[in-house]
């Protein structure tokens, strides 16, 4: 696989730099970008893909919804990034019953490109203080758990993916594989 340019959008989550380091360690060209950066400036970077990091709240997502709506590149949303993708396309989010970080057993419902080789079950590190409660209309429901019904999803037509868990954290089994699957989507787009 060639070296791809992957922008990591900073939503002020504690693992943003870990996402960046993981992407870099997988031999990709990567850069952390503030979520207040204009769409034009994002496009000037000529990214092959965009990762929306986790973060503390929807009040601090900057221009992320605009990125999701208007940038024609593969996008991976992690935790808050997953939730804001759902909201952008008409889904709903809310407080989860099980807040805080924990190891979760996730059931892969549909392997899809992003979850290739991860299933039928995988162990992940996730926070469910907030979560997607209603999938956006038409979205593919890719994974669930006993803690959260919508652990992973995909846009029906565009290469836009969301996962509730944190693939960048060492506690997530096959986290690097998820990133490599995303890079493959980016390379083939």
N, CA, C and O of each residue as an XYZ file, in Angstrom:
756
protein
N       0.846     -1.185      0.000
C       0.000      0.000      0.000
C       0.887      1.242      0.000
O       1.879      1.312      0.726
N       0.518      2.206     -0.814
C       1.284      3.450     -0.858
C       1.016      4.277      0.403
O       0.032      4.053      1.108
N       1.900      5.229      0.670
C       1.696      6.131      1.802
C       0.542      7.075      1.477
O       0.562      7.759      0.454
N      -0.449      7.109      2.339
C      -1.615      7.963      2.161
C      -1.522      9.156      3.100
O      -0.835      9.098      4.120
N      -2.211     10.235      2.756
C      -2.286     11.393      3.646
C      -3.611     11.328      4.395
O      -4.681     11.430      3.795
N      -3.527     11.160      5.703
C      -4.700     11.021      6.558
C      -4.723     12.186      7.545
O      -3.797     12.353      8.338
N      -5.781     12.985      7.491
C      -5.940     14.076      8.447
C      -6.736     13.584      9.648
O      -7.774     12.939      9.498
N      -6.241     13.894     10.835
C      -6.938     13.569     12.079
C      -7.528     14.872     12.605
O      -6.794     15.789     12.972
N      -8.846     14.950     12.640
C      -9.519     16.158     13.102
C      -9.614     16.118     14.623
O     -10.146     15.171     15.202
N      -9.092     17.153     15.254
C      -9.019     17.218     16.712
C     -10.331     17.738     17.297
O     -10.669     18.913     17.156
N     -11.057     16.841     17.954
C     -12.285     17.215     18.663
C     -12.050     17.276     20.171
O     -12.986     17.150     20.960
N     -10.804     17.470     20.558
C     -10.399     17.685     21.946
C     -10.549     16.450     22.829
O     -10.694     16.561     24.046
N     -10.512     15.286     22.212
C     -10.557     14.046     22.983
C      -9.181     13.675     23.493
O      -8.167     14.104     22.942
N      -9.148     12.881     24.542
C      -7.880     12.525     25.169
C      -7.028     11.595     24.315
O      -5.833     11.449     24.571
N      -7.628     10.959     23.297
C      -6.880     10.006     22.482
C      -6.519     10.536     21.088
O      -6.037      9.773     20.251
N      -6.743     11.820     20.830
C      -6.468     12.371     19.494
C      -5.011     12.136     19.078
O      -4.743     11.705     17.956
N      -4.082     12.418     19.979
C      -2.669     12.235     19.638
C      -2.315     10.759     19.477
O      -1.396     10.414     18.734
N      -3.038      9.899     20.168
C      -2.815      8.463     20.018
C      -3.299      7.982     18.646
O      -2.679      7.107     18.041
N      -4.396      8.546     18.157
C      -4.846      8.236     16.789
C      -3.749      8.637     15.810
O      -3.361      7.855     14.941
N      -3.257      9.861     15.960
C      -2.204     10.382     15.083
C      -0.978      9.467     15.104
O      -0.439      9.120     14.053
N      -0.545      9.082     16.303
C       0.642      8.227     16.420
C       0.400      6.853     15.798
O       1.281      6.309     15.131
N      -0.781      6.296     16.012
C      -1.100      4.987     15.431
C      -1.060      5.051     13.911
O      -0.485      4.177     13.262
N      -1.672      6.084     13.347
C      -1.680      6.250     11.886
C      -0.252      6.415     11.370
O       0.121      5.812     10.364
N       0.538      7.223     12.054
C       1.943      7.423     11.665
C       2.730      6.120     11.756
O       3.518      5.800     10.866
N       2.512      5.368     12.839
C       3.234      4.106     13.023
C       2.836      3.051     11.993
O       3.555      2.072     11.792
N       1.699      3.250     11.346
C       1.271      2.359     10.262
C       1.747      2.882      8.901
O       1.232      2.493      7.853
N       2.743      3.773      8.946
C       3.445      4.284      7.759
C       2.599      5.171      6.862
O       2.759      5.165      5.641
N       1.702      5.932      7.467
C       0.921      6.901      6.706
C       1.395      8.311      7.044
O       1.883      8.569      8.144
N       1.246      9.214      6.084
C       1.508     10.631      6.298
C       0.284     11.174      7.029
O      -0.834     11.058      6.525
N       0.473     11.753      8.188
C      -0.678     12.192      8.975
C      -0.412     13.530      9.637
O       0.730     13.922      9.876
N      -1.498     14.209      9.923
C      -1.414     15.534     10.526
C      -2.664     15.743     11.366
O      -3.766     15.384     10.952
N      -2.488     16.328     12.555
C      -3.636     16.704     13.381
C      -4.079     18.096     12.947
O      -3.261     19.007     12.817
N      -5.386     18.250     12.725
C      -5.946     19.512     12.246
C      -7.054     19.953     13.203
O      -7.878     19.138     13.618
N      -7.073     21.225     13.548
C      -8.122     21.765     14.418
C      -9.484     21.633     13.745
O      -9.597     21.773     12.528
N     -10.512     21.364     14.536
C     -11.852     21.202     13.959
C     -12.505     22.528     13.580
O     -13.678     22.565     13.208
N     -11.753     23.601     13.673
C     -12.224     24.914     13.226
C     -11.593     25.307     11.888
O     -11.834     26.405     11.386
N     -10.797     24.424     11.320
C     -10.149     24.661     10.028
C     -11.211     24.673      8.935
O     -12.108     23.830      8.932
N     -11.118     25.615      8.014
C     -12.126     25.722      6.947
C     -12.074     24.508      6.020
O     -11.046     23.843      5.899
N     -13.194     24.238      5.375
C     -13.261     23.159      4.386
C     -12.218     23.395      3.300
O     -11.552     22.457      2.863
N     -12.073     24.641      2.865
C     -11.107     24.972      1.818
C      -9.688     24.606      2.248
O      -8.920     24.047      1.465
N      -9.343     24.925      3.503
C      -8.002     24.605      3.997
C      -7.800     23.093      4.140
O      -6.702     22.585      3.910
N      -8.855     22.384      4.519
C      -8.773     20.914      4.585
C      -8.482     20.370      3.190
O      -7.601     19.528      3.019
N      -9.223     20.852      2.194
C      -9.053     20.361      0.823
C      -7.680     20.713      0.260
O      -7.134     19.958     -0.544
N      -7.111     21.850      0.670
C      -5.763     22.224      0.225
C      -4.715     21.210      0.684
O      -3.668     21.070      0.052
N      -4.991     20.513      1.770
C      -4.079     19.476      2.277
C      -4.082     18.231      1.385
O      -3.194     17.386      1.494
N      -5.084     18.119      0.501
C      -5.259     16.974     -0.398
C      -5.230     15.638      0.355
O      -4.433     14.757      0.030
N      -6.102     15.492      1.363
C      -6.097     14.236      2.117
C      -6.689     13.079      1.322
O      -7.577     13.263      0.490
N      -6.178     11.889      1.595
C      -6.781     10.675      1.042
C      -7.921     10.201      1.930
O      -8.818      9.491      1.475
N      -7.884     10.592      3.193
C      -8.922     10.212      4.137
C      -8.902     11.120      5.347
O      -7.916     11.809      5.610
N     -10.014     11.112      6.086
C     -10.168     11.963      7.264
C     -10.669     11.103      8.420
O     -11.582     10.292      8.259
N     -10.058     11.292      9.583
C     -10.516     10.633     10.806
C     -11.006     11.708     11.761
O     -10.276     12.647     12.077
N     -12.244     11.568     12.220
C     -12.822     12.479     13.202
C     -12.593     11.870     14.579
O     -13.138     10.810     14.887
N     -11.796     12.528     15.404
C     -11.457     11.971     16.716
C     -12.646     12.025     17.666
O     -13.677     12.636     17.385
N     -12.460     11.364     18.796
C     -13.429     11.486     19.874
C     -13.283     12.842     20.535
O     -12.410     13.631     20.176
N     -14.141     13.103     21.498
C     -14.094     14.372     22.208
C     -15.114     14.407     23.324
O     -15.908     13.480     23.483
N     -15.093     15.492     24.106
C     -15.941     15.553     25.292
C     -17.415     15.844     25.038
O     -18.270     15.378     25.791
N     -17.733     16.614     23.978
C     -19.151     16.950     23.801
C     -19.445     17.485     22.406
O     -18.558     17.974     21.705
N     -20.714     17.380     22.024
C     -21.180     17.899     20.732
C     -21.029     19.414     20.641
O     -21.032     19.970     19.543
N     -20.899     20.077     21.767
C     -20.743     21.533     21.763
C     -19.384     21.967     21.225
O     -19.172     23.149     20.955
N     -18.455     21.009     21.068
C     -17.090     21.361     20.664
C     -16.666     20.675     19.368
O     -15.491     20.351     19.194
N     -17.623     20.449     18.448
C     -17.278     19.745     17.208
C     -16.884     20.680     16.071
O     -16.622     20.220     14.960
N     -16.838     21.981     16.329
C     -16.380     22.922     15.321
C     -17.122     22.779     14.004
O     -18.351     22.837     13.966
N     -16.372     22.591     12.924
C     -16.941     22.500     11.573
C     -17.092     21.062     11.085
O     -17.260     20.831      9.888
N     -17.034     20.103     11.989
C     -17.045     18.692     11.582
C     -18.269     18.303     10.758
O     -18.148     17.536      9.803
N     -19.441     18.818     11.112
C     -20.622     18.462     10.324
C     -20.485     18.972      8.892
O     -20.920     18.313      7.948
N     -19.886     20.136      8.736
C     -19.639     20.670      7.396
C     -18.660     19.776      6.625
O     -18.840     19.552      5.428
N     -17.630     19.266      7.303
C     -16.685     18.357      6.643
C     -17.415     17.120      6.132
O     -17.228     16.704      4.989
N     -18.244     16.539      6.988
C     -18.955     15.308      6.636
C     -19.903     15.545      5.466
O     -20.025     14.700      4.580
N     -20.564     16.681      5.463
C     -21.530     16.985      4.402
C     -20.867     17.295      3.068
O     -21.403     16.949      2.015
N     -19.704     17.944      3.100
C     -19.196     18.510      1.851
C     -17.859     17.982      1.341
O     -17.500     18.262      0.198
N     -17.118     17.239      2.136
C     -15.810     16.760      1.673
C     -15.957     15.342      1.133
O     -16.361     14.427      1.850
N     -15.624     15.180     -0.130
C     -15.775     13.891     -0.814
C     -14.501     13.058     -0.662
O     -13.741     12.869     -1.611
N     -14.295     12.573      0.546
C     -13.178     11.692      0.877
C     -13.706     10.649      1.861
O     -14.708     10.896      2.532
N     -13.056      9.497      1.962
C     -13.442      8.555      3.013
C     -13.269      9.196      4.396
O     -12.286      9.890      4.656
N     -14.238      8.948      5.265
C     -14.233      9.509      6.616
C     -14.496      8.389      7.613
O     -15.389      7.563      7.424
N     -13.700      8.380      8.679
C     -13.899      7.460      9.794
C     -14.137      8.287     11.045
O     -13.281      9.078     11.440
N     -15.294      8.110     11.669
C     -15.596      8.776     12.931
C     -15.392      7.818     14.084
O     -15.883      6.689     14.058
N     -14.664      8.268     15.100
C     -14.396      7.461     16.291
C     -15.099      8.106     17.482
O     -14.895      9.289     17.755
N     -15.921      7.342     18.190
C     -16.631      7.774     19.393
C     -17.456      9.037     19.097
O     -18.483      8.931     18.425
N     -17.058     10.211     19.562
C     -17.800     11.433     19.251
C     -17.890     11.638     17.740
O     -18.914     12.103     17.239
N     -16.823     11.294     17.010
C     -16.852     11.399     15.545
C     -17.944     10.533     14.947
O     -18.612     10.948     14.000
N     -18.134      9.345     15.481
C     -19.208      8.416     15.097
C     -20.566      9.054     15.375
O     -21.463      9.018     14.532
N     -20.706      9.634     16.555
C     -21.971     10.244     16.950
C     -22.313     11.454     16.090
O     -23.471     11.638     15.715
N     -21.320     12.280     15.773
C     -21.621     13.468     14.976
C     -21.960     13.105     13.536
O     -22.731     13.815     12.889
N     -21.400     12.016     13.024
C     -21.810     11.533     11.699
C     -23.279     11.141     11.739
O     -24.046     11.494     10.844
N     -23.669     10.414     12.772
C     -25.075     10.009     12.902
C     -25.986     11.229     12.933
O     -26.993     11.271     12.227
N     -25.643     12.208     13.739
C     -26.475     13.418     13.838
C     -26.532     14.178     12.523
O     -27.587     14.687     12.144
N     -25.410     14.258     11.830
C     -25.357     14.985     10.556
C     -26.363     14.423      9.561
O     -26.943     15.170      8.773
N     -26.571     13.116      9.594
C     -27.463     12.467      8.633
C     -28.828     12.108      9.228
O     -29.535     11.255      8.692
N     -29.197     12.759     10.335
C     -30.544     12.596     10.871
C     -30.713     11.534     11.932
O     -31.834     11.283     12.373
N     -29.631     10.901     12.357
C     -29.712      9.943     13.458
C     -29.810     10.672     14.785
O     -29.782     11.902     14.837
N     -29.923      9.907     15.848
C     -30.026     10.508     17.175
C     -28.955      9.941     18.095
O     -28.531      8.793     17.961
N     -28.532     10.784     19.036
C     -27.577     10.368     20.054
C     -28.160     10.674     21.426
O     -29.070     11.491     21.560
N     -27.631     10.017     22.424
C     -28.081     10.263     23.789
C     -27.129      9.634     24.776
O     -26.131      9.020     24.399
N     -27.447      9.794     26.035
C     -26.618      9.219     27.095
C     -26.740      7.704     27.088
O     -27.829      7.151     26.932
N     -25.616      7.054     27.257
C     -25.618      5.603     27.365
C     -25.886      5.173     28.798
O     -25.694      5.947     29.736
N     -26.325      3.954     28.957
C     -26.587      3.423     30.299
C     -25.296      3.104     31.038
O     -25.267      3.092     32.268
N     -24.226      2.846     30.287
C     -22.960      2.439     30.885
C     -21.879      3.447     30.523
O     -21.138      3.237     29.563
N     -21.778      4.537     31.275
C     -20.776      5.563     31.012
C     -19.393      5.084     31.404
O     -19.245      4.061     32.074
N     -18.388      5.821     30.988
C     -17.013      5.475     31.327
C     -16.423      4.458     30.370
O     -17.129      3.856     29.560
N     -15.119      4.280     30.479
C     -14.402      3.372     29.592
C     -14.414      1.955     30.136
O     -14.299      1.729     31.341
N     -14.557      1.007     29.221
C     -14.551     -0.404     29.598
C     -14.246     -1.251     28.377
O     -14.398     -0.812     27.236
N     -13.813     -2.470     28.641
C     -13.631     -3.445     27.568
C     -15.006     -4.016     27.227
O     -15.746     -4.446     28.112
N     -15.339     -4.015     25.941
C     -16.662     -4.429     25.468
C     -16.492     -5.518     24.412
O     -15.571     -5.458     23.596
N     -17.363     -6.493     24.427
C     -17.399     -7.527     23.397
C     -18.392     -7.081     22.326
O     -19.582     -6.927     22.602
N     -17.904     -6.875     21.112
C     -18.733     -6.372     20.012
C     -19.043     -7.500     19.038
O     -18.171     -8.288     18.672
N     -20.295     -7.556     18.632
C     -20.751     -8.519     17.629
C     -20.779     -7.826     16.265
O     -21.450     -6.809     16.090
N     -20.048     -8.384     15.310
C     -20.037     -7.847     13.950
C     -21.282     -8.381     13.236
O     -21.439     -9.590     13.069
N     -22.157     -7.474     12.820
C     -23.395     -7.855     12.138
C     -23.191     -7.975     10.637
O     -23.760     -8.849      9.981
N     -22.366     -7.076     10.106
C     -22.062     -7.068      8.675
C     -20.599     -6.682      8.541
O     -20.194     -5.601      8.968
N     -19.803     -7.568      7.945
C     -18.360     -7.360      7.927
C     -17.972     -6.079      7.197
O     -17.137     -5.331      7.707
N     -18.526     -5.798      6.052
C     -18.227     -4.581      5.292
C     -16.710     -4.386      5.156
O     -15.933     -5.130      5.755
N     -16.296     -3.401      4.381
C     -14.868     -3.165      4.150
C     -14.133     -2.759      5.426
O     -13.004     -3.193      5.655
N     -14.756     -1.941      6.244
C     -14.076     -1.383      7.415
C     -13.852     -2.418      8.523
O     -12.906     -2.299      9.301
N     -14.718     -3.428      8.594
C     -14.629     -4.427      9.665
C     -14.098     -5.775      9.183
O     -14.164     -6.773      9.899
N     -13.576     -5.788      7.972
C     -13.055     -7.021      7.383
C     -12.020     -7.675      8.301
O     -11.055     -7.037      8.720
N     -12.236     -8.954      8.604
C     -11.291     -9.707      9.414
C     -11.408     -9.504     10.915
O     -10.614    -10.067     11.669
N     -12.371     -8.721     11.369
C     -12.510     -8.455     12.800
C     -13.480     -9.401     13.496
O     -13.393     -9.580     14.711
N     -14.398    -10.008     12.756
C     -15.508    -10.730     13.379
C     -15.327    -12.217     13.415
O     -14.285    -12.747     13.029
N     -16.373    -12.900     13.893
C     -17.733    -12.416     14.170
C     -17.865    -11.631     15.470
O     -18.860    -10.932     15.666
N     -16.876    -11.732     16.366
C     -16.878    -10.942     17.597
C     -15.475    -10.371     17.783
O     -14.484    -10.963     17.354
N     -15.412     -9.212     18.431
C     -14.114     -8.626     18.731
C     -14.200     -7.879     20.050
O     -15.264     -7.393     20.434
N     -13.077     -7.793     20.734
C     -13.005     -7.105     22.017
C     -12.448     -5.702     21.797
O     -11.399     -5.535     21.174
N     -13.156     -4.692     22.313
C     -12.776     -3.299     22.071
C     -12.785     -2.506     23.373
O     -13.358     -2.928     24.378
N     -12.136     -1.347     23.327
C     -12.133     -0.394     24.432
C     -13.041      0.753     24.022
O     -12.832      1.380     22.984
N     -14.057      1.026     24.846
C     -15.045      2.029     24.451
C     -15.584      2.791     25.644
O     -15.559      2.318     26.780
N     -16.072      3.987     25.352
C     -16.830      4.779     26.313
C     -18.254      4.878     25.795
O     -18.476      5.104     24.605
N     -19.205      4.710     26.681
C     -20.608      4.816     26.283
C     -21.344      5.866     27.106
O     -22.540      5.736     27.367
N     -20.617      6.914     27.516
C     -21.282      8.019     28.208
C     -22.345      8.602     27.276
O     -23.449      8.936     27.708
N     -21.997      8.719     25.995
C     -22.936      9.103     24.934
C     -22.790      8.093     23.817
O     -21.731      7.488     23.650
N     -23.860      7.909     23.049
C     -23.837      6.913     21.978
C     -24.918      7.219     20.954
O     -25.809      8.033     21.197
N     -24.827      6.559     19.810
C     -25.877      6.660     18.794
C     -27.052      5.819     19.286
O     -26.905      4.630     19.570
N     -28.221      6.456     19.384
C     -29.419      5.746     19.851
C     -30.358      5.389     18.706
O     -31.104      4.413     18.791
N     -30.322      6.186     17.625
C     -31.127      5.895     16.436
C     -30.229      6.047     15.215
O     -29.676      7.119     14.967
N     -30.092      4.970     14.463
C     -29.281      4.954     13.247
C     -29.889      5.900     12.208
O     -31.111      5.933     12.064
N     -29.069      6.671     11.478
C     -29.623      7.500     10.405
C     -30.314      6.624      9.353
O     -29.896      5.493      9.104
N     -31.352      7.147      8.754
C     -32.109      6.399      7.747
C     -31.199      5.962      6.607
O     -30.441      6.764      6.060
N     -31.281      4.685      6.258
C     -30.501      4.132      5.156
C     -29.112      3.655      5.539
O     -28.492      2.912      4.778
N     -28.610      4.059      6.692
C     -27.267      3.643      7.099
C     -27.230      2.143      7.350
O     -28.214      1.551      7.792
N     -26.086      1.536      7.064
C     -25.891      0.117      7.332
C     -25.463     -0.066      8.785
O     -24.540      0.600      9.255
N     -26.122     -0.953      9.479
C     -25.827     -1.261     10.877
C     -24.785     -2.376     10.879
O     -25.100     -3.520     10.552
N     -23.547     -2.051     11.246
C     -22.431     -2.986     11.096
C     -22.089     -3.780     12.349
O     -21.619     -4.913     12.248
N     -22.316     -3.205     13.532
C     -21.929     -3.898     14.767
C     -22.762     -3.416     15.943
O     -23.273     -2.296     15.950
N     -22.888     -4.300     16.955
C     -23.646     -3.993     18.166
C     -22.951     -4.663     19.351
O     -22.031     -5.462     19.178
N     -23.405     -4.324     20.546
C     -22.935     -4.997     21.760
C     -24.079     -5.054     22.761
O     -25.150     -4.495     22.526
N     -23.849     -5.727     23.870
C     -24.852     -5.766     24.932
C     -25.003     -4.406     25.605
O     -25.994     -4.155     26.290
N     -24.026     -3.534     25.412
C     -24.015     -2.210     26.026
C     -24.619     -1.146     25.110
O     -25.228     -0.187     25.584
N     -24.447     -1.319     23.794
C     -24.850     -0.294     22.825
C     -25.311     -0.974     21.535
O     -24.607     -1.820     20.985
N     -26.477     -0.602     21.069
C     -27.024     -1.237     19.870
C     -26.269     -0.828     18.601
O     -26.130     -1.639     17.685
N     -25.782      0.413     18.534
C     -25.105      0.895     17.317
C     -23.623      1.133     17.624
O     -23.209      2.255     17.917
N     -22.839      0.065     17.552
C     -21.392      0.157     17.784
C     -20.644      0.582     16.521
O     -19.574      1.185     16.609
N     -21.198      0.271     15.349
C     -20.556      0.665     14.087
C     -21.619      0.810     13.016
O     -22.643      0.126     13.031
N     -21.349      1.727     12.072
C     -22.314      2.007     11.004
C     -21.572      2.514      9.773
O     -20.392      2.863      9.824
N     -22.308      2.542      8.667
C     -21.745      3.028      7.403
C     -22.820      3.747      6.610
O     -23.978      3.328      6.582
N     -22.423      4.836      5.965
C     -23.306      5.556      5.046
C     -23.679      4.612      3.906
O     -22.845      3.811      3.485
N     -24.912      4.686      3.393
C     -25.330      3.741      2.350
C     -24.620      3.902      1.007
O     -24.541      2.942      0.240
N     -24.105      5.087      0.708
C     -23.496      5.318     -0.608
C     -22.062      5.836     -0.536
O     -21.230      5.471     -1.367
N     -21.770      6.670      0.435
C     -20.446      7.273      0.544
C     -19.567      6.477      1.516
O     -20.090      5.781      2.386
N     -18.242      6.570      1.377
C     -17.348      5.849      2.293
C     -17.190      6.593      3.627
O     -16.114      7.085      3.965
N     -18.289      6.655      4.362
C     -18.317      7.317      5.664
C     -18.688      6.265      6.703
O     -19.748      5.642      6.630
N     -17.792      6.079      7.674
C     -17.933      5.025      8.676
C     -17.869      5.628     10.070
O     -17.229      6.656     10.288
N     -18.543      4.973     11.009
C     -18.442      5.369     12.404
C     -18.314      4.156     13.293
O     -18.975      3.139     13.080
N     -17.448      4.270     14.302
C     -17.331      3.232     15.330
C     -17.394      3.908     16.695
O     -16.778      4.952     16.905
N     -18.134      3.313     17.612
C     -18.249      3.864     18.960
C     -16.964      3.645     19.757
O     -16.647      4.421     20.658
N     -16.238      2.600     19.426
C     -15.049      2.244     20.205
C     -13.805      2.966     19.716
O     -13.831      3.698     18.727
N     -12.711      2.735     20.441
C     -11.432      3.400     20.168
C     -10.426      2.398     19.611
O      -9.775      1.694     20.383
N     -10.281      2.318     18.278
C      -9.323      1.377     17.689
C      -7.869      1.757     17.963
O      -6.973      0.925     17.816
N      -7.631      2.997     18.357
C      -6.267      3.475     18.598
C      -5.704      3.038     19.947
O      -4.507      3.188     20.194
N      -6.549      2.500     20.820
C      -6.140      2.117     22.171
C      -5.678      0.658     22.176
O      -6.299     -0.197     21.544
N      -4.591      0.383     22.888
C      -4.007     -0.968     22.905
C      -4.983     -2.031     23.396
O      -4.875     -3.191     22.998
N      -5.933     -1.662     24.249
C      -6.914     -2.628     24.763
C      -7.858     -3.143     23.676
O      -8.493     -4.182     23.855
N      -7.957     -2.432     22.560
C      -8.812     -2.874     21.459
C      -8.064     -3.916     20.641
O      -7.027     -3.633     20.040
N      -8.610     -5.125     20.631
C      -8.040     -6.197     19.824
C      -8.326     -5.863     18.357
O      -9.447     -5.488     18.015
N      -7.341     -5.994     17.511
C      -7.472     -5.743     16.072
C      -7.782     -4.279     15.732
O      -8.392     -3.996     14.700
N      -7.367     -3.363     16.588
C      -7.545     -1.940     16.298
C      -6.764     -1.501     15.071
O      -7.269     -0.749     14.238
N      -5.511     -1.981     14.964
C      -4.699     -1.618     13.799
C      -5.316     -2.157     12.519
O      -5.226     -1.516     11.472
N      -5.943     -3.330     12.589
C      -6.592     -3.902     11.412
C      -7.725     -3.008     10.924
O      -7.921     -2.851      9.719
N      -8.472     -2.422     11.858
C      -9.540     -1.507     11.457
C      -8.958     -0.307     10.715
O      -9.482      0.102      9.679
N      -7.868      0.258     11.250
C      -7.224      1.378     10.558
C      -6.732      0.957      9.175
O      -6.922      1.689      8.204
N      -6.105     -0.214      9.076
C      -5.620     -0.682      7.773
C      -6.777     -0.878      6.794
O      -6.643     -0.584      5.606
N      -7.903     -1.370      7.287
C      -9.088     -1.499      6.431
C      -9.535     -0.128      5.932
O      -9.903      0.025      4.767
N      -9.501      0.871      6.819
C      -9.869      2.229      6.411
C      -8.893      2.755      5.362
O      -9.307      3.379      4.386
N      -7.603      2.507      5.560
C      -6.611      2.967      4.581
C      -6.844      2.311      3.220
O      -6.670      2.946      2.180
N      -7.235      1.052      3.235
C      -7.534      0.358      1.976
C      -8.727      1.013      1.272
O      -8.719      1.179      0.052
N      -9.744      1.380      2.044
C     -10.887      2.110      1.471
C     -10.396      3.413      0.846
O     -10.797      3.763     -0.264
N      -9.527      4.129      1.562
C      -8.986      5.398      1.058
C      -8.193      5.195     -0.226
O      -8.336      5.962     -1.179
N      -7.361      4.165     -0.249
C      -6.520      3.903     -1.419
C      -7.360      3.562     -2.642
O      -7.001      3.923     -3.763
N      -8.465      2.875     -2.434
C      -9.307      2.440     -3.550
C     -10.369      3.452     -3.956
O     -11.115      3.218     -4.907
N     -10.444      4.574     -3.246
C     -11.499      5.552     -3.536
C     -11.122      6.444     -4.700
O     -11.895      7.323     -5.079
